[in-house]
Amino acid sequence: MSDILLDLGFITIKWYSFLMFLALLIGIILITKEAKKFKIDENYIVNLIFWTTIIALIGARIYFVVFNWNYYSTHLNEIYKVWQGGLAIHGGIIFGALFIFLYTKKYKVNTLRIFDIIAPALLIGQAIGRWGNFFNGEAHGPATTLAFLQNLHLPKFIIDGMYINGTYYQPTFLYESLWCLLGFIILLIVRRMRYTKIGNVTGIYLMWYSIGRFFIESLRTDSLMLGNFKMAQIISIILFIIGLVIIIVSKRKSKLENLYNEQNKTEVMF
């Protein structure tokens, strides 16, 4: 499976880069459309997306490099080559969330409201981004057999793509992509429900993604490690707890208080 989408000689476009761009583009469209519903100033949301994207990408790369320092300490010239892969989504989530928190506090905007607007876009972006891992031949599971993959009724191109260096591997990238896609649909439904409270979408996102990632990570062979523990599983537990706390806290208020779809109570100027 080639990782190159288009080779024009003077420039080479890789599938990983293209899919990351596609994920970002779809995310921007979804976020700006939802923000308009709450009369959030377009300049504010565009600036937020722009800087959050940059900070998240830097965070995702730093996270990956730190946990692969044995390699990058002797290959310093490769640290910046993000188009070759090596972006850890948890690093992006952590750095991006911290920036959004500071940015919203600066302009006195409801942080959880912004997280709720971003969460579905982030999840569909993750679903798309995992296909970049597929074309890079990474983020796969343990060795398996052709019969196992055929029994999953996978398209031939996926089965062929899982044949790496003479061995078939489980397509954990696909498991996570489908899990994120299903979560995206669930978040869209929850966000339109009448009594959904501000913070519920964020809480469900953190819990949903963390559950899937925790179990899928147990199959992956390229996990970032902290001693004998898989770092993604540790972070998944932490994010799940944070999501659960957000849901519990939001339930303490009355049924008609702090509702997500109360559009008349949101207006952000920049």
Legacy VTK file of the C-alpha trace (Angstrom):
# vtk DataFile Version 3.0
C-alpha trace
ASCII
DATASET POLYDATA
POINTS 270 float
0.000 0.000 0.000
1.584 3.271 -1.129
1.521 6.235 1.240
1.713 8.663 -1.695
-1.501 10.197 -3.022
0.026 12.339 -5.742
3.581 12.677 -7.042
4.088 15.644 -9.365
7.840 15.442 -9.322
8.408 18.856 -7.779
6.013 18.058 -4.931
4.757 14.861 -3.327
1.419 14.779 -1.522
1.016 11.934 0.932
-2.254 10.364 1.988
-1.514 11.189 5.636
-1.183 14.912 4.936
-4.220 14.971 2.664
-6.438 13.184 5.184
-5.295 15.460 8.009
-6.191 18.453 5.849
-9.572 16.917 4.984
-10.297 16.256 8.661
-9.407 19.853 9.513
-11.552 21.257 6.702
-14.624 19.247 7.707
-14.040 20.194 11.332
-13.891 23.900 10.505
-17.151 23.691 8.542
-18.964 21.880 11.361
-17.634 24.181 14.093
-18.360 27.461 12.316
-21.854 26.301 11.348
-22.713 25.374 14.935
-21.140 28.565 16.319
-23.364 30.712 14.101
-26.419 29.185 15.741
-25.341 30.728 19.024
-24.398 34.092 17.494
-20.722 33.589 18.224
-18.693 36.134 16.298
-17.102 34.594 13.229
-13.746 36.279 13.823
-13.652 34.864 17.334
-14.323 31.283 16.262
-11.949 31.476 13.254
-9.132 32.756 15.468
-9.920 30.070 18.025
-9.798 27.312 15.402
-6.603 28.679 13.848
-4.606 28.885 17.057
-6.066 25.733 18.583
-5.096 23.765 15.472
-1.511 25.008 15.626
-1.185 24.399 19.372
-2.817 20.962 19.104
-0.501 19.886 16.268
2.538 21.040 18.220
1.232 19.259 21.318
0.515 16.061 19.400
4.043 16.050 18.007
5.721 16.914 21.318
3.800 14.125 23.033
4.862 11.601 20.387
8.492 12.709 20.354
8.799 12.666 24.151
7.655 9.051 24.340
9.952 8.097 21.453
12.934 10.089 22.646
15.325 7.150 22.353
14.857 7.394 18.598
14.509 11.153 18.119
17.476 11.970 20.355
19.660 10.565 17.591
17.441 11.776 14.713
16.853 15.400 15.639
16.380 16.384 12.005
13.189 14.265 11.869
11.377 15.872 14.793
9.581 18.391 12.593
8.581 15.917 9.851
4.973 15.497 10.942
3.874 14.562 7.415
5.584 11.217 7.920
3.239 10.409 10.795
3.884 10.548 14.494
1.068 12.695 15.893
-0.393 11.479 19.181
-4.054 12.473 19.462
-3.923 12.583 23.246
-1.166 15.176 23.081
-3.299 17.213 20.699
-6.348 16.945 22.949
-4.430 17.993 26.073
-2.586 20.947 24.518
-5.631 22.038 22.509
-7.958 21.861 25.513
-5.581 23.896 27.670
-5.354 26.584 25.000
-9.139 26.714 24.549
-9.553 27.035 28.319
-7.176 30.018 28.454
-8.610 31.588 25.299
-12.223 31.372 26.446
-11.374 32.693 29.899
-9.587 35.657 28.339
-12.710 36.644 26.397
-15.161 35.541 29.127
-16.792 32.855 26.991
-18.393 29.695 28.401
-15.596 27.138 28.024
-17.844 24.075 28.097
-20.081 25.631 25.434
-17.076 25.899 23.119
-15.941 22.364 23.956
-19.460 21.110 23.128
-19.327 22.851 19.754
-15.911 21.398 18.948
-16.319 17.825 20.254
-18.314 16.291 17.345
-15.995 17.907 14.799
-12.993 16.534 16.637
-14.436 13.031 16.701
-15.192 12.902 12.978
-11.714 14.333 12.392
-10.243 11.465 14.390
-12.273 8.982 12.335
-10.830 10.418 9.120
-7.315 10.820 10.492
-6.990 7.137 11.357
-7.029 6.357 7.644
-3.776 8.275 7.398
-2.328 5.654 9.738
-3.612 2.980 7.364
-1.725 4.399 4.389
1.380 4.801 6.544
1.162 1.165 7.622
1.013 2.106 11.305
-1.374 1.963 14.276
-2.173 -1.659 13.519
-2.809 -4.568 15.844
-1.084 -7.911 16.328
-0.194 -10.344 13.577
-3.130 -12.337 12.292
-4.153 -14.466 9.324
-5.698 -13.785 5.960
-8.673 -15.938 6.985
-9.297 -13.751 10.047
-9.384 -10.584 7.953
-11.609 -12.191 5.334
-14.039 -13.261 8.053
-14.411 -9.590 8.988
-15.793 -9.035 5.470
-13.318 -6.246 4.833
-12.795 -4.702 1.393
-9.848 -6.202 -0.450
-7.830 -2.977 -0.385
-7.903 -2.952 3.437
-6.851 -6.589 3.622
-4.039 -5.863 1.151
-3.030 -2.819 3.188
-2.804 -4.933 6.324
-0.207 -7.142 4.642
2.949 -5.455 5.892
6.442 -6.871 5.359
5.108 -10.348 4.712
2.645 -10.496 7.616
-1.056 -9.754 8.031
-2.079 -7.511 10.951
-5.350 -6.606 12.643
-6.725 -3.252 11.378
-6.990 -1.458 14.714
-6.973 1.820 12.784
-10.317 0.727 11.304
-11.742 -0.309 14.675
-11.011 3.143 16.066
-12.191 4.956 12.948
-15.570 3.196 13.059
-15.835 3.757 16.817
-15.234 7.490 16.315
-17.731 7.628 13.443
-20.422 6.026 15.595
-19.563 8.395 18.444
-19.860 11.355 16.078
-23.400 10.320 15.155
-24.303 9.867 18.828
-22.963 13.318 19.720
-24.995 14.952 16.951
-28.132 13.272 18.286
-27.389 14.196 21.904
-26.648 17.784 20.932
-30.105 18.166 19.408
-31.981 16.668 22.362
-34.155 19.140 24.235
-32.742 18.663 27.728
-29.074 18.296 26.866
-27.074 20.506 29.202
-23.970 22.494 28.449
-21.048 20.154 29.020
-22.943 16.939 28.259
-21.555 16.643 24.738
-18.024 17.176 26.013
-18.496 14.663 28.814
-19.907 12.020 26.481
-17.089 12.622 23.990
-14.433 12.083 26.653
-16.114 8.935 27.951
-16.974 7.466 24.562
-13.595 7.939 22.958
-11.756 6.807 26.092
-13.690 3.538 26.320
-12.958 2.660 22.709
-9.345 3.761 22.817
-8.649 1.855 26.051
-9.673 -1.500 24.594
-8.338 -0.874 21.081
-4.993 0.177 22.546
-4.664 -3.250 24.167
-4.346 -4.664 20.631
-1.903 -2.145 19.209
1.737 -3.053 18.773
3.154 0.483 18.535
1.867 1.963 21.793
3.674 4.781 23.566
4.814 3.355 26.881
5.348 4.645 30.403
7.323 1.847 31.988
5.232 -1.279 31.566
1.998 0.655 30.996
0.499 1.883 27.752
0.270 5.656 28.005
-2.902 5.858 25.908
-4.705 3.605 28.385
-3.598 5.745 31.324
-4.788 8.931 29.602
-8.029 7.216 28.574
-8.821 6.412 32.202
-8.106 10.000 33.240
-10.210 11.499 30.438
-13.055 9.077 31.146
-13.134 10.202 34.784
-13.077 13.871 33.740
-15.972 13.253 31.347
-17.952 11.439 34.041
-17.392 14.285 36.505
-18.616 16.817 33.929
-21.803 14.804 33.377
-22.449 14.365 37.129
-21.887 18.047 37.899
-24.219 19.143 35.090
-26.981 16.892 36.461
-26.969 18.704 39.799
-28.785 21.662 38.291
-32.489 21.688 37.501
-33.774 20.006 34.357
-34.456 23.307 32.589
-31.265 25.085 33.669
-28.062 25.488 31.672
-29.474 23.863 28.527
-27.221 23.560 25.481
-29.887 24.635 22.989
-30.819 27.894 24.707
-29.601 29.992 21.800
-30.892 33.307 23.094
-28.458 33.204 26.017
-25.307 33.063 23.902
-23.781 35.964 22.041
-20.035 36.389 21.689
-18.539 39.433 20.020
-14.861 39.725 19.138
LINES 1 271
270 0 1 2 3 4 5 6 7 8 9 10 11 12 13 14 15 16 17 18 19 20 21 22 23 24 25 26 27 28 29 30 31 32 33 34 35 36 37 38 39 40 41 42 43 44 45 46 47 48 49 50 51 52 53 54 55 56 57 58 59 60 61 62 63 64 65 66 67 68 69 70 71 72 73 74 75 76 77 78 79 80 81 82 83 84 85 86 87 88 89 90 91 92 93 94 95 96 97 98 99 100 101 102 103 104 105 106 107 108 109 110 111 112 113 114 115 116 117 118 119 120 121 122 123 124 125 126 127 128 129 130 131 132 133 134 135 136 137 138 139 140 141 142 143 144 145 146 147 148 149 150 151 152 153 154 155 156 157 158 159 160 161 162 163 164 165 166 167 168 169 170 171 172 173 174 175 176 177 178 179 180 181 182 183 184 185 186 187 188 189 190 191 192 193 194 195 196 197 198 199 200 201 202 203 204 205 206 207 208 209 210 211 212 213 214 215 216 217 218 219 220 221 222 223 224 225 226 227 228 229 230 231 232 233 234 235 236 237 238 239 240 241 242 243 244 245 246 247 248 249 250 251 252 253 254 255 256 257 258 259 260 261 262 263 264 265 266 267 268 269
